[in-house]
Amino acid sequence: MPRWRVAGGALAGLLLGGASAVAAWRWVRAVAEVARDSAEQRLEDAQRLAGFASWEYDLATATMRFSRQLSAIVGVDHVVGSFAAAGAHVHPDDIARVRAARDDLVARHKPFTLEFRLVRRDGRVLDILSSGEAVRDESGRVVRLWGTIHDVTEQRAAERAAREAARRAEQTRAELEVEHQALQMFQRAMLPAELPRLGTVDVSAVYLPLAERIDIGGDWYDAFGLPDGRLALAVGDVTGHDLRAATVMGQVRNAVRAYATEHPDPGAVLARVNTLLARLPELDLVTMLYGVYDPIGHELVWSNAGHPPPLLRRGDTATLLTLEGGLLLGVVPDGESYPEHRLRLGPGDSVLWYTDGIVDHRSIDPAEALERLRRAYARAPGGAAELLGSVSTEMLANGPREDDVCLLVLRRAAEPANVVRDRREFAVS
């Protein structure tokens, strides 16, 4: 064979090999871009569902990046800008406070939680609850600033309406009834309109206000999907029975959603909510159970901040999960830890989370009330909704309640009878 043919064949092989490498590199890059875009889209969808937006400031490039949800809230079409561009939308009367918080964050890395007003491009004024903090690398060096923006315009409007209703209600008994209804509407507005639906798990919740009381409590629950496909659950109780308690309840619920979307681990979420409450001007204490359920592995991970212990229902047996927890949220400013606990749910297993109103009776010892709740849960029939109905009916028959009640049940679906039968026959054979 002529030498030039051998050389030409080698050269062709090199060219083909190089072309294959370039094509492979382009394919890997395309896959990476699709994965990145998919992750960013999931985060954007989660932010939209949770009703908040985020921003990020890169110290090295001095550029500020907004989530698309923030651009939608402000009414602009860009997602990259600067601190100055973002500040251009702040209401003139609030600029000084916003600049002071921003300067403390940039110069001294001091985190902030601040309410102010934004003016949209179309002239509409929004009430905004914002937070910001420094993000450090593994060496402890601050590399970027990160924060959230939550549009609380409707919530603040509801508070103003509730306060106005309260002022008028003080004049006559008829107006007191109007106030009661308005406050209950405000409180219910803080609860989710609907709960997530998953094929392998059933979630149901109920809020039972105390009808005889004019004011309102701080009991609440929440359940929402996370970007990674897991399910976040929360039940909490704010001390007090007034508009302040309901307002704090709304702030805590919004904070849980924001923090969980970024870093959903239960211990971390409770620690950050504790820090948030400690920064508020008034002493607001909150008990809470917060957890994350994996519908694939059927594992529930949760932490407890001074809240009544959850109940596990397995077969016809109900057990109080009296495991280690942390202090109430808002007691200490920083450093409080909230241990995480793990539980794998088998087919038909369920857990019950509740607020203390379900076991709070003057005529019944607290330990006996908990035991009654355990027995009621153990013999309750059906799925999650039926479990709630049976437990609440039996417990409320113990006598007049003295507090609001929240109940939440997470139940893994039972296996169909034919699946169980086939498994048994396979084991015998």
N, C-alpha and C positions, 0 to 999 in steps of 0.2 A: 504493500500500500504506500502511495507517495506520502512523503513527510508532511507536505502542505495540507493534506487531507486530515492527518492526525491532529496537526496544530489547529486547523479550522474546526474540527470537531470539538477539541478541548475548549476553543474560544466560544463556540456556540453553547457548550455546556455551561461555561462560566456565565455567559449572558443570560441563559435561561434560569440558572440558579439565582442570579442577582435579581432577575425579574420576579421570581417566586418569592424571594425574601422581601422585596418591596411590597408585593401584593399581600403577603402575610402580615407585614407591619401595618399596612393600611387597614387590613381586616381587624387586627387587634385594637388599633386606635378607634375604629368605628364602633366596635363592641364596647370599649371603655366609655366612649362618648354617649352611647345609648344607655349604658348602666348609670352614668352620672346624671343624664337628663331624666331618667326614670326615677332615681332617688330624689332629685330636686323636685320633680313633679309630685311625688308622694308627700314630701315635706310641705310643698305649697298647698296641696289638698288638705293636709292635716291642719295647717294654719287657718285655712278658710273655714273648715268645719269647727275648729275650736274658737274662731272669732277673734284671732289676734294675728299680729304681723311681727317681723323681726328685722333688725338692722345689724350691720357689722362694720367696724371701722378698722382698717389695716394701718397700723402705725408705720410700717415700712414705706408704703406708697401714699399715705395720707389720703386714701380714697374711702368713701363710704358706700356700702352696698345695701340696697333695700330688697326685701322680699317683694314679690309681685303683689302680694296682699297689701303691703304697706303702700305701694304705689296706687293701688285701687282706693285705699282709704283716703289718701291725701288728694287723689284726683290728678296724678301726673302719670306720664307714660315712660319714665326712665327708671332704671333699677340701680344705676351707679351714679354717684355724685360726691358731694363733700359736706362737711358739717355746716358750712355757710349756706349751701343750697337747701339743706334740710331745715335750717333755722329760718329761712325766708318765709315759711308757712306758719310759724308760730304767731299766735295772737299778740298784737303789740303790748297789751297789758301784762303778758306773761313772759316776755322775752328775757327780762332780768333774771327771773327765777330759773328759767331753763338754761341760760348761759352759765349761771353760778354752778348748777348741778353738772353741766357738761365740763366746765373748767376743772372742778374737783375730780371728776372721773379721769380726764386726760392727764392732769398734772400730778395728782396724788393717788390715782387709781381708787378713789373712794366710791363705792357703789351707791346708787340712788334709786328711790322709788318716788315718783312725782306725778301729780296731776296738773294738766294745763290744757289750753285750747289751741286747736289748729284751725287755720282758715284755708278751706279748699280753693282750688282755682275757680270753681263756680260760685264762690262767695259764701258757701255754707260753713257754719262754725261747728266744730266737733269737740266734744269733751274726750280727753285722752288720758289714759293711765299708762305711764311708761316706767320702765326699769332699765338700768344699765350696770354693767360690771366688767371688770378686767379679766381677760383670759390669759393664763400663763402656760408656758411650755414646761417640759419635764425639769428644766433647770431652775424654774421659778421666775424666768424673765417674762414680762408682759409683752405679748406679741400682737394682741388685738383687743378691741373693745366690742362687747356684744350686748344687745338689749332687745326688749320687746315693746311693742306698742299695742294697746288694746283700746278699741273704740267703745267707750262707755256712755256715749251720748244718750242712747235709749234708756240705759240704766239710771243715769242722772235725771233724765226727764221723769222717769217713774218715781224716783225719790222725791223730786220736787212736787209731783202730783200727790204723792202720799203725805208729804208734810202739809200741803194745802188742805188735803182731806182731813188730816188730824186737827188742824186749826179750827176748821168749821165744825168738826165733830164734838169739840169741847163745849159747844153752846147748847146743844140739845141731845136727848137720848137718840133721836132719829139720826142725827148726824154722827153719833158714835157708831151706829150700825154701818153707816156709809164708810166710815174710817176703817172699821174692821174688814169689810169686804175689799176695800182698796189695798190694805196692807197684805191681805191674803193673796190678792192678785199679784202684788209685787213679789211676794215670797215665791209663789208658784212660777213666776216668770224666771226665777233663778234656777229652777229645776229643769232637767232636759225634757224637751217636748216629746221625744220618743227614745227608746233604748235600742242599742245595736241588736241586730238579728244575725245569729250564726247557726249553721246547720248542726254543729256538734254540741252546742251549749244553749241553755235557755236562761235568760236574765229577766227578772221581774222585780219591780220596786213599787212602794206605795208610801205616800206621805199623808199622815192623819193629823190635821191641826186640832187643837183643843177649841171646840166650838164655843164654850162658855167664856173664853177669855177675849178681852178687847184687843190686847196687844198681840204681837207675833213672836215666835221663837226663832232660833238659829239652826234648827235641824235641817239637814240637806243630804242629798245623795247624788251621785253622778256615775255614768258609765259611757265610755267613748272608745273608739278605735284608735290605735296607734299606727304610725307609719309602717312598722315592721309586721303588721297583721295581728298583733296581740291586742288584748282587751284590757283597758284600765278601769278600775272600780274604786269608788270612794264613798264613805259614809262619815258624816261629821256633825258636830254639835258646837255652836258658839254659845258661850255663857251670856246670859241675859235674855230678856223677852221684850225687845223694843226695836225701833227702826234701826238703831245702831247695830244690833245683833244681826239683823237681816242684811244690812249693808256690808258688814264684815264677811258674812257668809258668801255674798256675791264676789267679794274680792278674793277670798280664799279659793272658791271654786274656779275662778278665772286663772288664778296663779297656778293651781294644780294642773290645769289643762296646758298652760304654757310650759311649765317646767317638765311635765311628763312627755311632751312632744320632743323636747330636746334630749332629755336623759331620764327615762322612765323608771329607773330602779327605785323601789319604794322608800328605802332608807334615805336616798339622796333627795327625793321629792319632799319628804316630810322635813328634812333638815333645812331646805331652802324656804319652805313655807314658814317654818319657825323663825328664821332670820327676818323674813318679810314682816311678820306680825310684831316682832320685837322693835322694828323701826317705826311702827305707827305711833302717833302721839299719845293715844290712850291705851290702857292695858286691856287687851282683848285676848282671852284665853279660848282655845279651841281643842276639842278632842277629835281624833280622826283615825279611821282605818283606811289605808290606801294599799291597793294591790294591783298586780298585773297577772292576767291569765293567758296562758299559751294554749290556743285551741288545737294545736298539732300534738304537742307533748302532754296536754291536759294537766299542766303544772300551774298551781297558783302560788305566787310569791307575794307576801304582804308584810307590812310593818304597822305597828300600833303606837299611837301617841295618846296615852291616857284614856283610851276608849274602852267600853265594855267588850269582853272577849267574844270572838265569833263562835258560831256553833257549826259543827260538822255533822251531817246526816249521812250515815252509811248503812244501807239496809233499813232495819227498824230501830237502829240505835243512833242516838244523838249525843255528841260529846262536846263539852265546853273546851275550847282551845285556849287555856289559860297559860299562854307563853309570855316570855319576857317582852316588855315594851319600853317605850321612852316616856318622858314627861309630856304634859300637855303642851301644845304649841303656844309659844308666846311667853313662857315662864322665864327662860334664860335667853339672853341675846344670841350667843353663838356657842358652838362646841357640843351641843346635845346630839347624841347619836340615837338612831332608831333601828334596832336589830331587825333583820329580815328572816322570815320563816317560809318554808317551802312545804307544799302539800300536793300530792298527785291525786287527782280525782278519778275514781273508777267509774264505770258505766252506772248511771243512776245516782251517784253521789252528789251532794249539794252542800253549800255553805250558806249560812244566814248571818247577815250583818244587820245591826239594829242600833237605835239610839236608846238612851236609858229611860225614856218615857214609857216604854213597853213594860218595864219592871218596876216603875216608881209608883208605889202605893203606900200611903201612910199606915194602913192597917196590916200590911204584909211585910215581914222581914225581908231585906234585900236578897239574902241567900235563898230563902224559900221562893221568892219571886223568880229568881234565876232558874231554880229547879223546876218550877211550873212551866217556864218557857221551854226548858229542855224537853220535858215530857210532851208538851204540846207539839213541838217540832218533830219529835220522834214518831208520833202517831198520825201526823198530818199526811193526807193522801195527795196523789197527783203530781203534776208538773210544778214549775216555779210559781206560776200565778195561783194555782190551787193551794200550794203550800202556804203562801202569804195569806190567802183568804182564811184558811183554816186556823193558822196560828193567831192572826189578829182577832178573829171572832172569839176564840177560846180565851185569849188573854184579856180582852176588853170585858169579858163577862165577869172578871174578878172584882169589878167595882169601878167607880168613877176614876178617870185618869186625871193626873195633875200636870201633864206636860204633853207637848207634841210628840209624835212618833214617826220615825222613818224606819222602814224595813226594806232590805234588799236580799234577794236570793239569786245565787248562781248555781245552776244545776246542769251537770253533764248528762246528755241524753242517754237513756238506757238502750242497750242493744236490742234489736228486734228478736222476738221469740225464736224465729227460725234460725238465726245466727247462733244463739245460745244452744239450741238443740243440735245443730250441726257440729259445734265445737265439742259437745259432750260425746256425741257418737264417734267423732274422730278420736277422742281420747280413749274411749273404750276399745275401739278397733286397733 
